[in-house]
Amino acid sequence: MTEQELQQKINEIVEKKLENYFRQHINGVEISMNAPTVGHGIAEYSLTTDTKQGIQIYKQGNMKIGANKSIEIRSGTKAKNTDTSIILTSENGNIVIEAKNGDVVLKGKNVQIEATDAAGVVFIKSAKTIKTDAPRVDIQGTTVNVLGSLDTKIVGGSTTIHGELGMEMTEGHETILNGSLLSKIINGLDEIKKFFKSPCGGWFKCLKYHMGNLQKF
């Protein structure tokens, strides 16, 4: 291959690579289209400021919005109280909301958390304390387990305990006489341990892992 043929081949490759390429930088703002990136392939559209803020849309399907301080989304100025003003939907995959050095606060006239899968679980976990505070607290279910591996206290100004089909109560030195009840308690504790080792408990670790792998904007 002659030097001229080699140069022609290089020009063809460059032209193909830059066929739809566009880049312009004006007054601290860069706009580019179909530009190659290091970690995410081709950026179909990118608007980035010199302070590293902006929007990036990648051909492989990713989109990033970055701001150095805050991002605010507002809607509903002309909506009715019964309208849905903001929708956050993922057709497949998880949704992660994380405050690495702050609090996550959900506020509304009513707050509803619902697991819709047939085997769905609503899982709330804390490193220290979970608190519920309201004038009235209702707990209802087909099977309700309240298990404390160390202490369990039920205190009320007026306390009613009722068993429709029967009731068993025992204390430590009587367990030898109540093998059936002891077995139930032990089995209940085993189920709780299995629950914390289940994929539900692992979701948080998995999501945290993926969040940690997301590159900064």
C-alpha positions as CSV (number, residue, x, y, z in Angstrom):
1,M,0.0,0.0,0.0
2,T,1.4,3.3,-1.1
3,E,1.6,6.4,1.2
4,Q,-1.2,8.0,-0.7
5,E,-3.5,4.9,-0.4
6,L,-2.8,4.7,3.3
7,Q,-3.7,8.4,3.7
8,Q,-6.9,7.8,1.8
9,K,-7.8,4.9,4.0
10,I,-7.2,7.0,7.1
11,N,-9.3,9.8,5.8
12,E,-12.2,7.4,5.0
13,I,-12.0,6.0,8.6
14,V,-12.0,9.5,10.1
15,E,-14.8,10.7,7.9
16,K,-16.9,7.7,9.0
17,K,-16.2,8.2,12.6
18,L,-17.0,11.9,12.4
19,E,-19.9,11.6,10.0
20,N,-22.5,13.0,12.3
21,Y,-20.1,14.6,14.8
22,F,-20.7,18.2,16.0
23,R,-19.0,20.2,18.7
24,Q,-19.2,23.9,19.7
25,H,-17.9,25.8,22.7
26,I,-19.3,29.3,23.4
27,N,-19.0,31.4,26.6
28,G,-18.3,28.5,29.0
29,V,-20.8,26.1,27.5
30,E,-20.0,23.2,25.3
31,I,-22.6,21.5,23.0
32,S,-21.7,18.3,21.3
33,M,-23.5,15.5,19.3
34,N,-22.4,12.0,18.4
35,A,-19.2,12.5,20.3
36,P,-17.1,9.6,21.7
37,T,-16.7,9.4,25.5
38,V,-14.3,7.4,27.7
39,G,-16.8,5.4,29.9
40,H,-20.2,5.5,28.1
41,G,-19.6,5.1,24.4
42,I,-21.1,7.7,22.0
43,A,-22.8,10.7,23.5
44,E,-25.8,11.5,21.2
45,Y,-26.2,14.9,22.9
46,S,-24.2,16.7,25.5
47,L,-24.6,20.1,27.0
48,T,-21.8,20.8,29.6
49,T,-20.6,23.9,31.3
50,D,-17.0,24.6,32.2
51,T,-18.0,24.0,35.8
52,K,-19.0,20.4,34.9
53,Q,-22.8,20.8,35.1
54,G,-25.2,19.8,32.4
55,I,-27.0,17.1,30.5
56,Q,-25.6,14.1,28.7
57,I,-27.6,11.5,26.7
58,Y,-25.7,8.4,25.5
59,K,-26.4,6.1,22.5
60,Q,-26.3,3.0,24.7
61,G,-29.3,4.3,26.7
62,N,-27.9,6.2,29.6
63,M,-28.8,9.8,30.6
64,K,-27.2,12.0,33.2
65,I,-28.2,15.3,34.7
66,G,-25.6,17.0,36.9
67,A,-25.5,20.0,39.1
68,N,-22.9,21.1,41.6
69,K,-25.4,22.1,44.3
70,S,-29.0,21.1,43.7
71,I,-31.6,20.0,41.1
72,E,-35.2,21.1,41.5
73,I,-38.2,19.6,39.7
74,R,-41.5,21.5,40.1
75,S,-44.9,20.9,38.6
76,G,-48.6,21.1,39.4
77,T,-49.2,24.8,39.2
78,K,-52.4,24.2,37.1
79,A,-53.2,20.7,38.4
80,K,-56.1,19.7,40.6
81,N,-55.5,18.1,44.0
82,T,-56.6,14.8,42.6
83,D,-54.2,14.9,39.6
84,T,-50.8,13.2,39.4
85,S,-48.2,15.9,38.8
86,I,-44.9,14.0,38.9
87,I,-44.4,10.4,37.7
88,L,-41.2,8.4,38.3
89,T,-41.4,5.1,36.4
90,S,-38.9,2.3,35.6
91,E,-40.2,-0.2,33.1
92,N,-37.5,-2.7,34.3
93,G,-34.9,-2.6,37.0
94,N,-34.7,-0.8,40.4
95,I,-35.1,2.8,41.5
96,V,-32.6,4.0,44.1
97,I,-33.0,7.1,46.2
98,E,-30.0,7.8,48.3
99,A,-28.7,10.6,50.5
100,K,-25.1,9.7,51.2
101,N,-24.6,12.4,53.9
102,G,-28.1,13.6,54.7
103,D,-31.7,12.5,55.3
104,V,-34.4,11.2,52.9
105,V,-37.7,12.9,53.7
106,L,-41.0,12.0,52.2
107,K,-43.9,14.4,52.9
108,G,-47.5,14.5,51.8
109,K,-51.1,14.7,53.1
110,N,-50.9,10.9,53.0
111,V,-47.8,8.7,52.4
112,Q,-48.4,5.2,50.9
113,I,-45.8,2.5,50.4
114,E,-47.1,-0.6,48.6
115,A,-45.5,-3.8,47.4
116,T,-47.5,-5.1,44.4
117,D,-45.8,-8.4,43.7
118,A,-47.7,-11.6,44.8
119,A,-44.8,-12.4,47.1
120,G,-43.9,-8.7,47.7
121,V,-42.2,-7.5,50.9
122,V,-42.1,-4.0,52.4
123,F,-38.7,-4.0,54.2
124,I,-37.7,-1.4,56.7
125,K,-34.3,-1.7,58.3
126,S,-32.3,0.5,60.6
127,A,-28.9,0.2,62.2
128,K,-30.3,1.3,65.5
129,T,-33.9,2.3,65.9
130,I,-37.2,2.3,64.1
131,K,-39.9,4.6,65.6
132,T,-43.6,4.8,64.9
133,D,-45.4,7.8,66.4
134,A,-49.1,8.6,65.9
135,P,-52.3,9.2,68.0
136,R,-53.3,5.7,66.8
137,V,-51.2,2.8,65.4
138,D,-53.0,-0.2,63.8
139,I,-51.2,-3.4,62.9
140,Q,-53.3,-6.0,61.0
141,G,-52.4,-9.1,59.2
142,T,-53.4,-12.8,58.6
143,T,-50.4,-13.8,60.7
144,V,-48.7,-11.2,62.9
145,N,-45.4,-12.0,64.7
146,V,-43.8,-9.7,67.3
147,L,-40.5,-11.2,68.4
148,G,-37.8,-9.7,70.5
149,S,-34.6,-11.8,70.8
150,L,-33.7,-9.9,74.0
151,D,-36.6,-7.9,75.4
152,T,-40.2,-7.4,74.4
153,K,-42.4,-4.9,76.3
154,I,-46.1,-4.3,75.8
155,V,-47.3,-1.4,78.0
156,G,-50.6,0.4,78.0
157,G,-52.9,2.4,80.3
158,S,-55.5,-0.2,79.5
159,T,-54.2,-3.4,77.9
160,T,-56.4,-6.2,76.4
161,I,-55.0,-9.5,75.1
162,H,-57.5,-11.8,73.5
163,G,-57.2,-15.1,71.7
164,E,-60.3,-16.1,69.7
165,L,-59.3,-19.8,69.5
166,G,-57.0,-19.9,72.5
167,M,-54.0,-18.3,74.1
168,E,-50.7,-19.5,75.5
169,M,-48.5,-17.6,77.8
170,T,-45.3,-18.8,79.4
171,E,-42.0,-17.7,81.0
172,G,-38.5,-19.0,81.0
173,H,-38.6,-21.5,83.8
174,E,-41.8,-23.0,82.4
175,T,-40.6,-23.7,78.9
176,I,-39.7,-27.2,79.7
177,L,-43.4,-27.8,80.3
178,N,-44.4,-26.0,77.2
179,G,-42.5,-27.7,74.4
180,S,-45.0,-26.9,71.7
181,L,-45.0,-23.2,72.5
182,L,-41.2,-23.2,72.8
183,S,-41.0,-24.8,69.3
184,K,-43.2,-22.1,67.9
185,I,-41.0,-19.4,69.3
186,I,-37.8,-21.0,68.1
187,N,-39.3,-21.6,64.6
188,G,-40.4,-17.9,64.6
189,L,-36.9,-16.7,65.4
190,D,-35.5,-19.0,62.7
191,E,-38.0,-17.5,60.2
192,I,-36.9,-14.0,61.1
193,K,-33.2,-14.9,60.7
194,K,-34.0,-16.3,57.3
195,F,-35.9,-13.1,56.4
196,F,-32.8,-10.9,57.1
197,K,-30.7,-13.3,55.0
198,S,-33.2,-13.3,52.2
199,P,-32.7,-11.5,48.8
200,C,-34.8,-8.7,50.3
201,G,-32.0,-7.9,52.8
202,G,-29.5,-8.3,49.9
203,W,-31.3,-5.7,47.7
204,F,-29.9,-2.8,49.6
205,K,-26.3,-4.2,49.4
206,C,-26.8,-4.8,45.7
207,L,-28.2,-1.4,45.0
208,K,-25.5,0.3,47.1
209,Y,-22.9,-1.6,45.1
210,H,-24.4,-0.4,41.8
211,M,-24.7,3.1,43.1
212,G,-21.0,3.0,44.0
213,N,-20.1,1.9,40.5
214,L,-21.9,4.8,38.9
215,Q,-19.3,7.2,37.6
216,K,-19.5,10.8,38.7
217,F,-20.9,13.2,36.2
